[in-house]
Amino acid sequence: MTIGKGASAPTSALPLMDPSSYDAVCSLVDGCLVCGDVAVPVTVVESGEPDALCEDPQGQRGMVGIELVAPIEAGDRLLVHGGVAISRLGENA
């Protein structure tokens, strides 16, 4: 590839992460809403179709696929794996 005058070579540096973002949390813990090998309990903040805005116990929010557990409403507790709600949780879970 030839780079013309005034052009710069592309960089392969990783983007900076906001420590409060979900991406930063994912890299620091064993599980999160959208990745990891564990299921994460969440609370529905805002229901929608096909995804709902959910919050985990650490206060991190993300969109979760609800196709397997619909219909849902705000306040429902769900178990999420890989960004998809796989089960409803009872009040004590």
N, C-alpha and C positions, 0 to 999 in steps of 0.2 A: 504494500500500500504506500502510495506517495503522498506526502503531506505538503501542501502548497505553502507559500509564503504567508505568514500571519496565522496559520492554522496550528493547532496544538494536537499532540498525540492523545488518544483517549487514555484515561486513567482507569486502573482497576481497583482503586481504593474503595473500601466499603463505606456506605453512607453513615454519617453520625446518627446515633440513636438518642432520642429523647428518653431519659431514664424513667419517665412516668408512662411511656407508651407501652402497649401490650407486647410489642416486639422485644423490648428490653426485658420485660418480666419473663417472657418465654425463654430467653437465653440464660436466665438465672435460676429458674426452678424446674422441677421435673414435670410439670403439667400446666396447661392453660386451656382456654376455651377452644383454640383452633389447632393445637398440635400436641405432641407428646404421646406417650404410651399409657396414660392413665385417663380415667374419666374424672371430670370436675363437676362438683355441684354448683348450680347457678340459680339465680332468681330472675324471673322474667320482669324486665322493666317496662317494655312496650311490645305488645304482641303485633304480629304482622304475618303476611303470607308471601313467600314461603319461608321467610326468616323472621326472627324476633330479636330485639335488643335485650341482652342478658347481662347480668353482673355476677362476678364470682365473689367469694368471701374476702378477697383482698381489695375489692372495689373496682377491679378492672372490668371494663365493658367491651362487648363485642357482639357481632351478629351471629346467630346460631340457626341452623336449619331445623325446622320443627315438623317436617313431613311425617315422621314416625310417631309423634305424640300429639298432633293437632286434634282438636282445637285447644288452644291455651289462652290464658288471660294474664294480665299484669299481676304479679305476686306469686304465680305458680312457681314451684321449685322443680328443676329438671337436672338430670345427669347428662353431661355432654362429653362426647369423645370425638376428636377430629373435626370439631365445628358442627357436629350434628347431635341434637338431643336424642338420646337412645332410651330414656325412661323418665317417668315422673317420679318425684320423691315425695314421701309423706312429710307431715309437719315436723316429725322428730329427726329427720335425716339431715 
